[in-house]
Amino acid sequence: MRIEQRATREWADQLTQLVVARTRRRLRRLRDGATLSGDDSGLGNVWDEICVQERGERSFYWSAYEYQIEQCLYDEVERLGEPARLALWAQTPEGWDWVYDHHGDKDGETTAPLDLGAVVQYLKHGVLAEAEREKNSRVDEYLYGPEQP
């Protein structure tokens, strides 16, 4: 791997962690009417519900949660500067292909066809992986019942 690719990859990994953490915090703050499993579910916020959906079975309402995740991610990506967005985009299949196809240009490219939708989809994988790994007693009790792991 070329040094600029390695540097971009490592920076993008740090950016991914930052954006995923911010998105998780925002989703945790969404409660009171934003959850769809009901007030008696024991789940406290949208993040809990996403964890249940990711660790268990996705409900009929999954698209509403997915929309919330994507909206939060779009907002967070917009907060980043263009170099950061490009670093994240370079990790997507489309971005990687473009970088690979243009890395040998002697004069280089001054612009790239940055696709924020591809960046959001890339970051969504990170959010969902975090939801699957989440250790949360409310989620465990919802999925497995009281006094379970």
DRENSEKOL-941391 format. One line per 3 residues: their letters; for each residue x negated, y negated, z of N, C-alpha, C. Coordinates in nm, 4 decimals. Each point is the difference from the previous one (the first is absolute). Layout:
N
A = X/Y/Z/X/Y/Z/X/Y/Z ~ ...
% end
This chain:
149
MRI = -0.0856/0.1174/0.0000/0.0856/-0.1174/0.0000/-0.0903/-0.1238/0.0000 ~ 0.0332/-0.0930/-0.0849/-0.0770/-0.1240/-0.0094/0.0187/-0.0823/0.1269 ~ -0.0983/-0.0838/0.0297/0.0030/-0.0761/0.1242/0.1204/-0.0934/0.0087
EQR = 0.0374/-0.0622/-0.1112/0.1153/-0.0899/0.0056/0.1298/0.0778/0.0203 ~ 0.0047/0.1231/-0.0515/0.1177/0.0833/0.0223/0.0073/0.0434/0.1462 ~ -0.1150/0.0335/0.0561/-0.0038/0.0395/0.1410/0.0403/-0.1160/0.0903
ATR = -0.0535/-0.1180/-0.0281/0.0339/-0.1178/0.0808/0.1489/-0.0318/-0.0114 ~ 0.0527/0.0080/-0.1201/0.1422/-0.0258/-0.0211/0.0842/0.1032/0.0727 ~ -0.0389/0.1253/-0.0081/0.0748/0.1078/0.0665/0.0019/-0.0205/0.1509
EWA = -0.1153/-0.0307/0.0583/-0.0065/-0.0186/0.1451/0.0805/-0.1221/0.0443 ~ -0.0064/-0.1077/-0.0771/0.0785/-0.1194/0.0327/0.1492/0.0306/-0.0128 ~ 0.0369/0.0712/-0.1064/0.1401/0.0365/-0.0206/0.0502/0.0887/0.1133
DQL = -0.0832/0.0898/0.0506/0.0393/0.0847/0.1128/0.0286/-0.0855/0.1238 ~ -0.0837/-0.0998/0.0251/0.0231/-0.0906/0.1128/0.1279/-0.0808/-0.0204 ~ 0.0199/-0.0484/-0.1214/0.1221/-0.0753/-0.0311/0.1236/0.0874/0.0160
TQL = -0.0095/0.1245/-0.0423/0.1120/0.0929/0.0126/0.0365/0.0185/0.1466 ~ -0.1001/0.0214/0.0848/0.0262/0.0156/0.1434/0.0676/-0.1239/0.0572 ~ -0.0459/-0.1168/-0.0396/0.0568/-0.1253/0.0480/0.1456/-0.0150/-0.0449
VVA = 0.0262/0.0203/-0.1275/0.1350/-0.0169/-0.0545/0.0953/0.1040/0.0592 ~ -0.0455/0.1230/0.0146/0.0845/0.1051/0.0581/0.0335/-0.0346/0.1449 ~ -0.0976/-0.0465/0.0768/0.0247/-0.0368/0.1402/0.0989/-0.1164/0.0097
RTR = -0.0167/-0.0997/-0.0842/0.0937/-0.1139/0.0008/0.1404/0.0438/-0.0393 ~ 0.0095/0.0860/-0.0981/0.1301/0.0492/-0.0454/0.0672/0.0809/0.1103 ~ -0.0760/0.0853/0.0653/0.0545/0.0793/0.1111/0.0536/-0.0918/0.1101
RRL = -0.0753/-0.1034/0.0346/0.0462/-0.0951/0.1036/0.1301/-0.0685/-0.0418 ~ 0.0072/-0.0414/-0.1253/0.1228/-0.0660/-0.0476/0.1197/0.0944/0.0053 ~ -0.0192/0.1245/-0.0380/0.1081/0.0975/0.0010/0.0422/0.0345/0.1426
RRL = -0.0931/-0.0047/0.0936/0.0343/0.0227/0.1411/0.0865/-0.1128/0.0549 ~ -0.0186/-0.1191/-0.0523/0.0788/-0.1151/0.0475/0.1425/0.0004/-0.0561 ~ 0.0250/0.0788/-0.1027/0.1349/0.0071/-0.0583/0.0859/0.0956/0.0816
RDG = 0.0981/-0.0546/0.0671/0.0915/0.0791/0.0825/0.1354/-0.0674/0.0025 ~ 0.0873/0.0391/0.0856/0.1316/-0.0621/0.0157/0.0725/-0.0176/-0.1335 ~ 0.0565/0.1066/-0.0475/0.0774/-0.0067/-0.1231/-0.0795/0.0379/-0.1237
ATL = -0.1325/0.0090/0.0114/-0.0816/0.0343/-0.1161/-0.0199/0.1509/-0.0119 ~ 0.0346/0.0747/0.1053/-0.0174/0.1442/-0.0035/0.1293/0.0658/-0.0454 ~ -0.0133/0.1132/-0.0649/0.1168/0.0647/-0.0597/0.0408/0.1294/0.0698
SGD = -0.0788/0.0475/0.0964/0.0339/0.1270/0.0641/0.0993/-0.0162/0.1143 ~ 0.0280/-0.1235/0.0385/0.0990/-0.0236/0.1043/-0.0628/-0.0426/0.1313 ~ 0.0787/-0.0706/0.0788/-0.0497/-0.0529/0.1274/-0.0320/0.1094/0.1010
DSG = 0.0642/0.1152/-0.0110/-0.0209/0.1071/0.0969/-0.1099/0.0982/-0.0423 ~ -0.0747/-0.0326/-0.1035/-0.1029/0.0916/-0.0498/-0.1226/0.0067/0.0892 ~ -0.0230/-0.1047/0.0789/-0.1203/-0.0061/0.0824/-0.1182/-0.0620/-0.0717
LGN = 0.0169/-0.0291/-0.1285/-0.1064/-0.0633/-0.0772/0.0102/-0.1504/0.0193 ~ -0.1146/-0.0656/0.0186/0.0029/-0.1400/0.0384/-0.0113/-0.1005/-0.1119 ~ -0.0442/0.0420/-0.1182/-0.0258/-0.0968/-0.1064/-0.0124/0.0717/-0.1341
VWD = -0.0181/-0.0782/-0.1025/-0.0100/0.0559/-0.1352/-0.1232/0.0893/-0.0137 ~ -0.1101/-0.0371/0.0641/-0.1202/0.0832/-0.0078/0.0280/0.1400/0.0550 ~ 0.0687/0.0095/0.1142/0.0359/0.1307/0.0555/0.0794/0.0809/-0.1024
EIC = 0.0938/-0.0652/-0.0646/0.0834/0.0701/-0.0973/-0.0818/0.0483/-0.1202 ~ -0.0949/-0.0804/-0.0424/-0.0872/0.0414/-0.1111/-0.0843/0.1199/0.0428 ~ -0.0492/-0.0015/0.1235/-0.0779/0.1134/0.0506/0.0845/0.1275/0.0000
VQE = 0.1255/-0.0108/0.0440/0.0899/0.1153/-0.0006/0.0192/0.0500/-0.1425 ~ 0.0229/-0.0913/-0.0920/0.0236/0.0376/-0.1394/-0.1237/0.0663/-0.0605 ~ -0.1170/-0.0502/0.0350/-0.1234/0.0525/-0.0584/-0.0395/0.1334/0.0640
RGE = 0.0237/0.0152/0.1287/-0.0363/0.1235/0.0693/0.1080/0.1066/-0.0106 ~ 0.1210/-0.0428/-0.0234/0.1109/0.0943/-0.0110/0.0508/0.0052/-0.1421 ~ 0.1287/-0.0197/-0.0127/0.0615/0.0033/-0.1320/0.0521/-0.1396/-0.0333
RSF = -0.0235/-0.0429/-0.1212/0.0469/-0.1318/-0.0415/0.1514/0.0010/-0.0170 ~ 0.0607/-0.1039/0.0521/0.1454/-0.0090/-0.0036/0.0482/-0.0613/-0.1309 ~ 0.1296/-0.0041/-0.0110/0.0654/-0.0641/-0.1131/-0.0410/-0.1475/-0.0082
YWS = -0.0335/-0.0606/0.1126/-0.0333/-0.1417/0.0071/-0.1491/-0.0291/-0.0208 ~ -0.0777/0.0991/-0.0410/-0.1445/-0.0194/-0.0131/-0.0349/-0.1208/-0.0875 ~ 0.0742/-0.0229/-0.1040/-0.0318/-0.1115/-0.0903/0.0054/-0.1348/0.0729
AYE = 0.0851/-0.0137/0.1010/0.0059/-0.1245/0.0769/-0.1287/-0.0187/0.0809 ~ -0.0520/0.1073/0.0571/-0.1259/-0.0085/0.0747/-0.1171/-0.0269/-0.0943 ~ 0.0033/0.0675/-0.1135/-0.1052/-0.0197/-0.0994/-0.0028/-0.1453/-0.0479
YQI = 0.1173/-0.0580/-0.0174/0.0102/-0.1404/-0.0392/-0.0627/-0.0895/0.1074 ~ 0.0277/0.0272/0.1263/-0.0580/-0.0785/0.1097/-0.1522/0.0100/-0.0004 ~ -0.0510/0.1198/-0.0171/-0.1456/0.0195/-0.0050/-0.0597/-0.0822/-0.1142
EQC = 0.0576/0.0126/-0.1174/-0.0531/-0.0692/-0.1177/0.0078/-0.1515/0.0156 ~ 0.1092/-0.0510/0.0574/0.0111/-0.1451/0.0210/-0.1075/-0.0497/0.0954 ~ -0.0216/0.0720/0.1078/-0.1057/-0.0380/0.0943/-0.1372/0.0038/-0.0686
LYD = -0.0237/0.1025/-0.0790/-0.1284/0.0116/-0.0696/-0.0185/-0.1132/-0.1007 ~ 0.1020/-0.0318/-0.0775/-0.0107/-0.1119/-0.0946/-0.0368/-0.1281/0.0740 ~ 0.0667/-0.0248/0.1118/-0.0300/-0.1201/0.0781/-0.1447/-0.0010/0.0470
EVE = -0.0468/0.1127/0.0498/-0.1370/0.0083/0.0506/-0.1021/-0.0145/-0.1131 ~ 0.0272/0.0602/-0.1138/-0.0925/-0.0099/-0.1142/-0.0056/-0.1439/-0.0508 ~ 0.1136/-0.0671/-0.0002/0.0027/-0.1405/-0.0429/-0.0847/-0.0881/0.0911
RLG = -0.0112/0.0362/0.1274/-0.0809/-0.0776/0.0944/-0.1498/0.0099/-0.0297 ~ -0.0393/0.1069/-0.0670/-0.1417/0.0220/-0.0315/-0.0428/-0.0893/-0.1162 ~ -0.1263/-0.0276/-0.0081/-0.0520/-0.0736/-0.1148/-0.0118/0.0910/-0.1211
EPA = -0.0207/-0.0617/-0.1149/-0.0088/0.0780/-0.1231/-0.1136/0.1028/0.0025 ~ -0.1195/-0.0328/0.0515/-0.1038/0.1040/0.0041/0.0422/0.1232/0.0808 ~ 0.0703/-0.0208/0.1099/0.0472/0.1127/0.0805/0.1041/0.0810/-0.0765
RLA = 0.0909/-0.0676/-0.0678/0.1005/0.0711/-0.0796/-0.0672/0.0802/-0.1119 ~ -0.1028/-0.0574/-0.0605/-0.0731/0.0723/-0.1052/-0.0720/0.1223/0.0558 ~ -0.0575/-0.0127/0.1186/-0.0688/0.1139/0.0619/0.0985/0.1139/0.0256
LWA = 0.1189/-0.0337/0.0486/0.1025/0.1019/0.0224/0.0489/0.0585/-0.1324 ~ 0.0216/-0.0866/-0.0982/0.0461/0.0471/-0.1305/-0.1015/0.0949/-0.0631 ~ -0.1288/-0.0259/0.0220/-0.1043/0.0855/-0.0573/0.0057/0.1421/0.0559
QTP = 0.0717/0.0208/0.1107/0.0139/0.1337/0.0582/0.1171/0.0771/-0.0587 ~ 0.0864/-0.0686/-0.0733/0.1148/0.0676/-0.0622/-0.0471/0.0713/-0.1267 ~ 0.0733/0.0986/-0.0479/-0.0400/0.0653/-0.1248/-0.0137/-0.0989/-0.1165
EGW = 0.0939/-0.0954/-0.0103/-0.0054/-0.0981/-0.1082/-0.1237/-0.0892/0.0134 ~ -0.0243/-0.0455/0.1207/-0.1152/-0.0870/0.0249/-0.1315/0.0718/-0.0224 ~ -0.0079/0.1225/0.0507/-0.1219/0.0786/-0.0171/-0.0296/0.0215/-0.1478
DWV = 0.1023/0.0353/-0.0776/-0.0190/0.0207/-0.1440/-0.0489/-0.1279/-0.0671 ~ 0.0581/-0.1137/0.0363/-0.0388/-0.1265/-0.0609/-0.1451/-0.0333/0.0347 ~ -0.0365/0.0156/0.1250/-0.1387/-0.0275/0.0410/-0.0955/0.0927/-0.0734
YDH = 0.0340/0.1278/-0.0070/-0.0856/0.0962/-0.0683/-0.0165/-0.0359/-0.1470 ~ 0.1089/-0.0372/-0.0652/-0.0053/-0.0345/-0.1420/-0.0790/-0.1276/-0.0276 ~ -0.0077/-0.0907/0.0982/-0.0637/-0.1296/-0.0229/-0.1329/-0.0196/0.0733
HGD = -0.0486/0.1010/0.0717/-0.1216/-0.0216/0.0783/-0.1250/-0.0194/-0.0853 ~ 0.0032/0.0448/-0.1223/-0.1161/-0.0131/-0.0859/-0.0036/-0.1272/-0.0830 ~ 0.1039/-0.0823/0.0104/0.0026/-0.1241/-0.0769/-0.1158/-0.0894/0.0425
KDG = -0.0817/-0.0416/-0.0966/-0.1166/-0.0808/0.0309/0.0357/-0.1338/0.0630 ~ 0.0984/-0.0663/-0.0534/0.0397/-0.1290/0.0540/0.1026/0.0141/0.1117 ~ 0.0561/0.1170/0.0150/0.0990/0.0226/0.1044/0.1327/-0.0645/-0.0322
ETT = 0.0962/0.0353/0.0785/0.1347/-0.0555/-0.0133/0.0194/-0.1050/0.1080 ~ 0.0732/-0.1024/-0.0311/0.0271/-0.1026/0.1000/0.1400/0.0146/0.0589 ~ 0.0835/0.0807/-0.0630/0.1336/0.0255/0.0522/0.0294/0.1494/-0.0119
APL = 0.0952/0.0433/0.0795/0.0427/0.1394/-0.0052/0.1523/0.0014/0.0068 ~ 0.0621/0.1026/-0.0565/0.1464/0.0077/0.0011/0.0522/0.0511/0.1347 ~ -0.0191/-0.0788/0.1041/0.0384/0.0368/0.1360/0.1491/0.0318/0.0080
DLG = 0.0318/0.1172/0.0511/0.1381/0.0457/0.0136/0.0319/0.0138/0.1486 ~ 0.0729/-0.0972/0.0561/0.0325/0.0033/0.1420/0.0889/0.1192/0.0350 ~ 0.0837/0.0416/-0.0924/0.0834/0.1174/0.0250/-0.0842/0.1244/0.0232
AVV = -0.1069/0.0160/-0.0766/-0.0899/0.1142/0.0183/-0.0721/-0.0101/0.1341 ~ -0.0372/-0.1220/0.0396/-0.0661/-0.0210/0.1296/0.0951/0.0386/0.1132 ~ 0.1250/-0.0430/-0.0097/0.0986/0.0318/0.1042/0.0209/0.1513/0.0086
QYL = 0.0085/0.0677/-0.1131/0.0177/0.1457/0.0023/-0.1217/0.0680/0.0641 ~ -0.1189/-0.0483/-0.0310/-0.1229/0.0524/0.0600/0.0042/-0.0173/0.1519 ~ 0.0372/-0.1190/0.0460/0.0052/-0.0285/0.1426/0.1129/0.0759/0.0693
KHG = 0.1086/0.0248/-0.0714/0.1127/0.0728/0.0588/-0.0421/0.1405/0.0414 ~ -0.0895/0.0598/-0.0751/-0.0523/0.1314/0.0389/-0.0683/-0.0088/0.1362 ~ -0.0732/-0.1088/0.0226/-0.0651/-0.0198/0.1291/0.1001/-0.0188/0.1125
VLA = 0.1069/-0.0749/-0.0249/0.1044/-0.0215/0.1007/0.0673/0.1331/0.0343 ~ 0.0341/0.0779/-0.1002/0.0685/0.1272/0.0234/-0.0913/0.1010/0.0697 ~ -0.1276/-0.0019/-0.0333/-0.0948/0.0880/0.0691/-0.0099/-0.0388/0.1478
EAE = 0.0004/-0.1287/0.0275/-0.0027/-0.0489/0.1386/0.1279/0.0421/0.0729 ~ 0.1139/-0.0080/-0.0663/0.1270/0.0411/0.0607/-0.0007/0.1489/0.0330 ~ -0.0604/0.0785/-0.0856/-0.0051/0.1441/0.0242/-0.0911/0.0338/0.1179
REK = -0.1071/-0.0765/0.0188/-0.0954/0.0243/0.1089/0.0432/-0.0604/0.1335 ~ 0.0961/-0.0900/-0.0033/0.0403/-0.0756/0.1188/0.0370/0.0915/0.1168 ~ -0.0579/-0.0280/0.1159/0.0374/0.0672/0.1243/0.0993/-0.0902/0.0704
NSR = 0.1239/0.0465/0.0142/0.1065/-0.0856/0.0488/0.1032/0.0874/0.0705 ~ 0.0200/-0.0234/0.1288/0.0908/0.0847/0.0777/0.1451/-0.0122/-0.0477 ~ 0.0422/-0.1184/-0.0438/0.1382/-0.0160/-0.0490/0.0215/0.0845/-0.1254
VDE = -0.0986/-0.0019/-0.0886/0.0099/0.0788/-0.1237/-0.0016/0.1485/0.0328 ~ -0.0912/0.0419/0.0890/-0.0071/0.1413/0.0384/0.1316/0.0473/0.0605 ~ 0.0584/-0.0813/0.0885/0.1256/0.0394/0.0629/0.1134/0.0071/-0.1028
YLY = 0.0011/-0.0936/-0.0938/0.1025/0.0025/-0.1049/-0.0130/0.1264/-0.0853 ~ -0.1245/0.0355/-0.0366/-0.0226/0.1145/-0.0886/0.0122/0.1342/0.0711 ~ -0.0488/0.0080/0.1244/-0.0125/0.1298/0.0665/0.0869/0.0161/0.1245
GPE = 0.0646/-0.1080/0.0417/0.0811/0.0048/0.1201/-0.0830/-0.0345/0.1222 ~ 0.0662/-0.0140/0.1146/-0.0716/-0.0384/0.1229/-0.1011/0.1074/0.0419 ~ -0.1059/-0.0469/0.0645/-0.1034/0.0866/0.0577/-0.0698/0.0886/-0.1026
QP = -0.0232/-0.0552/-0.1173/-0.0745/0.0702/-0.1048/-0.1312/-0.0727/-0.0219 ~ -0.0936/0.0597/-0.0780/-0.1327/-0.0637/-0.0215/0.0050/-0.1352/-0.0554
% end
